[in-house]
Amino acid sequence: REEAIALLSAPQCPSGKKTLILDGGQMALQIHESVGHPNELDRVLGFEANYAGRSFMVPKLHQGGFRYGSDIVNLVADSTLAGGLATFGYDDDGVQAQRYHVVQDGIHKNWFTTRDTAPLVGQARSNGANRADGFQNIPITRIPNLSLMPGDSSLEQMISETEDGILMETNRSWSIDQMRLNFQFGAELGRVIKNGKIVGLCKNPTYQGMTPEFWANCDAIGNPSEWDIWGVINCGKGQPGQTAEMSHGSSPTRFQNVSVGIA
């Protein structure tokens, strides 16, 4: 209540290139939209182009190890994750649930594949990403539980090391192009950081970026004590449309040189 009242008279989010810290909930959406969807291999290969769009993660970028983020970025798909919304024994192709890196030490390692699509990129087997939302629908490639693995920092430490930045909390809006490359996200609340301290609130905070550049500017990730699992319950895809659920593990995370402002 106090924050809601304070936001009424808070200034608009300042504009410019700043240090950005995202809370765990906003990070979950960032993972979903800028790592999850771009790595669905059916989308990568153009099978979803007439509806959901395509992806900048074309196979030729994978050759030789495409840099998706900074060295501390490790993103893991895990269909065995305890309590995950996309946790199962076998996918709808009959492939056993697996855990694997999508991005390891900042380098892209894998897409989400099915029995149909895995051979198209030279993989010997599917990694078990084929799911339908009911018996009446054909299974399609789906984002599994996908998490940004914890680092060794803390939210308090990230703030104390920030000279000029914004901490954004709780998603308000999202927009991302059909290649999953250019994006803009808005948060409900911004906390202005100056010289290592939070000095006030700002309203209507948004940030913009390009996926690989944004993740390359990641320089701090919260430790395991600040890591939590967040859920997505309404991921739509396919024609006819289907809805799927999945979880994303994340902790507060910091990025440098991000364009922020108001929407």
C-alpha positions as CSV (number, residue, x, y, z in Angstrom):
1,R,0.0,0.0,0.0
2,E,2.7,2.4,0.9
3,E,4.6,1.8,-2.3
4,A,1.4,2.3,-4.4
5,I,0.8,5.6,-2.7
6,A,4.4,6.7,-3.1
7,L,4.3,5.8,-6.9
8,L,1.5,8.3,-7.4
9,S,3.8,11.2,-6.8
10,A,7.1,9.5,-7.9
11,P,8.9,11.0,-10.9
12,Q,9.0,9.2,-14.2
13,C,11.8,6.8,-14.8
14,P,14.9,8.7,-15.9
15,S,16.1,8.0,-19.5
16,G,19.6,7.0,-20.7
17,K,22.1,4.2,-20.5
18,K,22.3,2.9,-17.0
19,T,23.1,-0.1,-14.9
20,L,19.9,-2.2,-14.7
21,I,19.1,-4.7,-11.9
22,L,16.0,-7.0,-12.5
23,D,14.3,-8.8,-9.7
24,G,13.7,-12.6,-10.0
25,G,10.2,-12.3,-11.4
26,Q,11.1,-9.9,-14.2
27,M,14.1,-12.1,-15.0
28,A,11.8,-15.1,-15.4
29,L,9.9,-13.3,-18.2
30,Q,13.3,-12.1,-19.7
31,I,14.4,-15.8,-19.8
32,H,11.1,-16.9,-21.3
33,E,11.0,-14.4,-24.1
34,S,14.6,-13.9,-25.1
35,V,16.0,-17.4,-24.5
36,G,13.0,-19.7,-24.4
37,H,11.2,-18.9,-27.6
38,P,14.3,-18.2,-29.7
39,N,15.5,-21.7,-29.1
40,E,12.4,-23.6,-30.1
41,L,13.9,-25.4,-33.1
42,D,10.6,-25.5,-35.0
43,R,10.6,-21.7,-34.8
44,V,14.3,-21.5,-35.7
45,L,13.7,-23.6,-38.8
46,G,10.8,-21.4,-40.0
47,F,7.9,-23.8,-39.2
48,E,6.2,-21.2,-37.1
49,A,6.9,-18.2,-39.4
50,N,3.3,-17.6,-40.4
51,Y,2.0,-17.3,-36.8
52,A,4.5,-17.0,-33.9
53,G,7.4,-15.7,-36.0
54,R,11.0,-16.9,-36.5
55,S,14.3,-16.7,-34.5
56,F,17.6,-15.0,-34.8
57,M,19.2,-18.3,-33.6
58,V,19.6,-19.8,-37.1
59,P,21.8,-23.0,-37.2
60,K,24.8,-21.3,-38.9
61,L,25.2,-19.1,-35.8
62,H,25.6,-22.3,-33.7
63,Q,28.6,-23.5,-35.6
64,G,31.8,-22.7,-33.7
65,G,29.9,-21.7,-30.6
66,F,27.7,-18.6,-30.8
67,R,28.2,-16.2,-27.8
68,Y,24.8,-15.7,-26.3
69,G,25.9,-13.9,-23.1
70,S,28.7,-13.1,-20.8
71,D,30.9,-15.8,-19.2
72,I,28.7,-16.0,-16.1
73,V,25.5,-16.8,-18.0
74,N,24.5,-20.4,-17.7
75,L,20.9,-21.3,-18.8
76,V,19.8,-24.9,-18.2
77,A,16.7,-26.7,-19.5
78,D,15.5,-29.3,-17.0
79,S,12.4,-31.4,-17.5
80,T,13.3,-33.2,-14.2
81,L,13.2,-30.1,-12.0
82,A,11.4,-30.8,-8.8
83,G,8.2,-28.7,-8.7
84,G,8.5,-27.4,-12.2
85,L,5.4,-26.8,-14.3
86,A,7.1,-28.6,-17.3
87,T,8.4,-31.5,-15.3
88,F,7.5,-35.0,-16.6
89,G,8.8,-38.5,-17.1
90,Y,8.6,-38.6,-20.9
91,D,7.5,-36.1,-23.5
92,D,4.7,-36.8,-26.0
93,D,7.3,-38.4,-28.4
94,G,8.1,-40.9,-25.7
95,V,11.5,-39.3,-25.1
96,Q,12.7,-39.4,-21.5
97,A,13.0,-36.1,-19.6
98,Q,16.4,-34.5,-19.7
99,R,18.6,-31.8,-18.2
100,Y,21.0,-29.9,-20.5
101,H,22.6,-26.6,-21.1
102,V,21.1,-24.2,-23.6
103,V,23.8,-21.7,-22.8
104,Q,27.0,-22.6,-20.9
105,D,29.5,-20.0,-19.8
106,G,27.9,-17.6,-22.3
107,I,28.1,-20.0,-25.3
108,H,25.1,-21.4,-27.0
109,K,24.9,-25.2,-26.7
110,N,21.5,-26.5,-27.7
111,W,18.0,-25.9,-28.9
112,F,14.7,-27.5,-27.8
113,T,14.3,-30.5,-30.2
114,T,11.9,-33.3,-31.0
115,R,12.3,-36.6,-32.9
116,D,11.3,-34.7,-36.1
117,T,13.6,-31.7,-35.7
118,A,16.8,-33.1,-34.0
119,P,18.1,-34.8,-37.2
120,L,17.7,-31.5,-39.1
121,V,20.6,-30.0,-37.1
122,G,22.7,-33.2,-36.9
123,Q,21.6,-34.4,-33.5
124,A,21.5,-38.1,-32.8
125,R,18.4,-37.8,-30.6
126,S,15.7,-35.5,-29.4
127,N,16.1,-33.7,-26.1
128,G,12.5,-34.3,-25.3
129,A,10.7,-31.0,-26.0
130,N,7.5,-32.3,-27.8
131,R,4.3,-31.6,-25.8
132,A,0.6,-31.2,-26.5
133,D,-1.9,-29.6,-24.2
134,G,-4.4,-32.5,-24.6
135,F,-5.0,-35.7,-26.4
136,Q,-6.9,-33.9,-29.1
137,N,-3.9,-31.8,-30.3
138,I,-0.7,-32.7,-32.1
139,P,2.5,-32.3,-30.0
140,I,4.6,-29.3,-30.8
141,T,8.0,-28.0,-29.6
142,R,7.7,-26.4,-26.2
143,I,9.9,-24.5,-23.9
144,P,10.9,-26.8,-21.0
145,N,11.6,-25.6,-17.5
146,L,14.4,-23.1,-18.3
147,S,16.5,-21.5,-15.6
148,L,19.3,-19.0,-15.2
149,M,21.7,-20.7,-12.8
150,P,22.6,-18.7,-9.7
151,G,25.8,-16.8,-9.4
152,D,27.8,-15.6,-6.4
153,S,26.4,-12.1,-5.8
154,S,23.5,-10.7,-3.8
155,L,21.0,-8.0,-4.4
156,E,22.5,-5.9,-1.6
157,Q,26.0,-6.3,-3.2
158,M,24.7,-5.4,-6.7
159,I,23.1,-2.2,-5.4
160,S,26.2,-1.2,-3.3
161,E,28.4,-1.6,-6.5
162,T,26.1,0.5,-8.7
163,E,26.8,4.2,-9.2
164,D,23.9,5.1,-11.5
165,G,21.1,2.6,-12.0
166,I,17.6,1.4,-11.7
167,L,16.2,-1.7,-9.9
168,M,13.1,-2.8,-11.7
169,E,10.5,-5.1,-10.0
170,T,7.4,-6.9,-11.2
171,N,6.5,-7.1,-14.9
172,R,4.0,-4.6,-16.4
173,S,4.4,-5.0,-20.1
174,W,6.5,-6.8,-22.8
175,S,7.1,-6.4,-26.5
176,I,9.6,-8.3,-28.6
177,D,10.0,-8.6,-32.4
178,Q,9.2,-11.7,-34.4
179,M,12.9,-12.7,-34.5
180,R,13.1,-12.5,-30.7
181,L,16.0,-10.0,-31.1
182,N,14.8,-6.5,-30.3
183,F,12.7,-6.1,-27.1
184,Q,11.2,-3.6,-24.6
185,F,9.9,-4.6,-21.2
186,G,8.2,-2.5,-18.6
187,A,8.1,-3.0,-14.8
188,E,5.5,-1.8,-12.2
189,L,8.1,-0.2,-10.0
190,G,11.6,1.3,-10.3
191,R,14.1,2.0,-7.5
192,V,16.6,4.7,-8.4
193,I,20.2,3.9,-7.3
194,K,22.9,6.5,-6.9
195,N,26.3,5.9,-5.5
196,G,25.5,2.5,-4.1
197,K,22.2,3.4,-2.4
198,I,18.5,3.4,-3.3
199,V,17.5,7.1,-3.2
200,G,13.8,6.9,-4.3
201,L,11.1,5.4,-6.5
202,C,10.3,6.1,-10.2
203,K,7.2,5.1,-12.2
204,N,6.7,3.6,-15.6
205,P,10.2,2.2,-15.8
206,T,11.1,0.4,-19.1
207,Y,14.2,-1.0,-20.6
208,Q,15.2,-1.9,-24.2
209,G,17.8,-4.1,-25.8
210,M,18.9,-6.7,-28.3
211,T,19.1,-10.2,-27.0
212,P,22.8,-11.2,-27.4
213,E,24.0,-7.7,-26.5
214,F,21.8,-7.6,-23.4
215,W,22.9,-11.0,-22.1
216,A,26.6,-10.1,-22.9
217,N,26.2,-7.2,-20.5
218,C,25.2,-9.4,-17.6
219,D,27.9,-8.9,-14.9
220,A,26.2,-10.2,-11.7
221,I,23.7,-12.9,-10.7
222,G,22.2,-13.5,-7.3
223,N,23.4,-16.5,-5.3
224,P,21.4,-19.7,-4.5
225,S,19.8,-18.1,-1.4
226,E,18.1,-15.5,-3.7
227,W,17.2,-18.0,-6.4
228,D,13.6,-19.1,-6.9
229,I,11.3,-20.8,-9.4
230,W,8.7,-18.8,-11.2
231,G,5.8,-20.1,-13.3
232,V,4.4,-19.3,-16.7
233,I,0.9,-20.8,-17.1
234,N,-0.3,-19.3,-20.4
235,C,2.3,-19.7,-23.1
236,G,0.3,-19.8,-26.3
237,K,1.6,-21.4,-29.6
238,G,0.4,-23.4,-32.6
239,Q,-2.4,-23.5,-35.1
240,P,-4.9,-24.5,-33.7
241,G,-3.7,-22.8,-30.6
242,Q,-2.4,-24.6,-27.6
243,T,-1.5,-23.4,-24.1
244,A,1.5,-24.8,-22.1
245,E,3.1,-24.2,-18.7
246,M,6.7,-24.1,-17.7
247,S,8.9,-22.8,-14.9
248,H,11.9,-20.5,-14.9
249,G,14.4,-20.3,-12.1
250,S,16.1,-17.0,-11.5
251,S,17.5,-14.6,-9.0
252,P,18.1,-10.8,-9.1
253,T,20.5,-10.1,-12.0
254,R,22.5,-7.1,-13.1
255,F,23.2,-5.7,-16.6
256,Q,25.4,-2.8,-17.7
257,N,24.8,-0.1,-20.3
258,V,21.1,-0.7,-20.8
259,S,18.8,1.8,-22.3
260,V,16.1,2.7,-19.8
261,G,13.2,5.2,-19.8
262,I,9.4,5.4,-19.9
263,A,6.9,3.8,-22.2
